[in-house]
Amino acid sequence: MKQDCRNYRDLLMEVARGREKPAERRDLEAHLQGCEGCREEFASYARLNQAEAILRSEAEGLVPRLEPGGGLLAELERAAAPRRKRRWLAVGAIAATVLLGWGAWRDSPRIGKPVLREAGVDAVKVKAEPQKAAFAEKGSALHASARPRRRNARAIAPAQQQEPFVAIPFTAPLTPDEPADVIRMDLPVSALIASGFPMQVADAGASALADLVVGQDGRARAVRLISISDSSSKSRGVFHE
Amino acid sequence: MLDIDRLRNRELLKRFRDGDGEAFTTVYRAHYPAVFRFALHMTADRAKAFEVAQDVFVWLIHHAGDYDPERGELAAFLTGVTRKFLQRRRYEEMRWVPFEEAPQPKAGPVREPDTSEADRLRAAIAALPERYREAVALCDLEGLSYEEAAVALECAVGTVRSRLHRARSLLARKLQAGESGDRKGVIGCSA
């Protein structure tokens, strides 16, 4: 093998896989014009690509049904039972502590009216009502006819439903008939900013309660802010233009 | 900095640890196909691939807390878990030495072999050393980038690249040899 050919070996491989830069392809093509051996090798990789494409297609057709069988779900239930029992024991212990504390507070002298704190909620599933989401009119990558399917939770307050969903930048839009889930969860504001949303918050550690539209591939497509929590107050969520 | 998908995966795993069947189904639907396909490419046996994929998700039910979104995508994490199960399965198979007088067990091929190029390639991939087979399965057959495959295989990007290049060179030669009937199948540049 000529020294030049050795230099082109890696590039030949990358071009055959379609992973090269345009300038690299031009460079290789110029070499191939003058080297029969490398042309044959390149042709062999093209042939390999074709055979691999057949294997990929066959494998795709052999994937079993996409629902977990009863065995897996039963295993899930068995695994979760001890954790739920421990959680209820913890909840009971906390409730008992709160009651004792409330009793002590009630009977003790005090100055001002106490403020009750709500327990934090990590994530809430949104209620399963067939309802069309209001998507952002401007700059949205979502198709207006996509219908999010919502499941198992309390209804969204009318005021919150008026906030539109905003497409997450650089994500493929939902197809018109693609079912989607809407999931409510807490997100760090920093993650939203990193995903491309223009947000301005004073507290870098702020978190946002948001609804996510999720496609069948499991990827989030759009987000709707519900509220933002920082160390001082809650405020209504909005993306800055 | 975590992106939304990784955070969502962490949230889903947390939920199905608590027995949320819908959260588990969401994760299963999103990741089972890739886990199954990787196992299929590595074993060339649909039944074995199905068993390995089931093992992976049973394991995930009990070890959902092992996934750390700071370290990478859930898909790469599950590929790593699948590798472990494939390795364990191979070690267990190697422990059993068949009696000479007993009929040799059949591997359960994907389909009856014929002389098609895809079948020759499948056989050639199955004959590759494991580290080369993994690189081909992830980069060529599953379309992962070198970086994604490096995370799943827990090695350097350059290692993935060199293994894949070596594997493709071997496979291309085997395909060439299969057609010409020449067992050597040497491909080279003119001197």
Interface residues (C-beta under 8 A of the other chain):
Chain A: M1 K2 C5 R9 D10 M13 A16 R17 C35 E36 G37 C38 E40 E41 S44 Y45 R47 L48 Q50 A51 E52 I54 L55 R56 E58 A59 E60 L62 V63 P64 L66 E67 P68 L72 L73 E75 L76 E77 A79 A80 A81 R83 R84 R87 D122 A123 K125 R151 N152 I168 D181 I183 M185 L187 P188 S190 A191 L192 A194 S195 L212 V214 Q216 D217 G218 R219 A220 V223
Chain B: M1 L2 D3 I4 D5 L7 R8 N9 E11 K14 R15 F16 R17 D18 G19 G21 E22 F24 T25 T26 V27 Y28 R29 A30 H31 Y32 P33 F36 R37 L40 H41 R46 A49 F50 Q54 F57 V58 I61 H62 V110 E117 A118 R120 L121 R122 I125 D140 L141 H165 R168 S169 L171 A172 R173 L175 Q176 I187 G188 C189 S190 A191
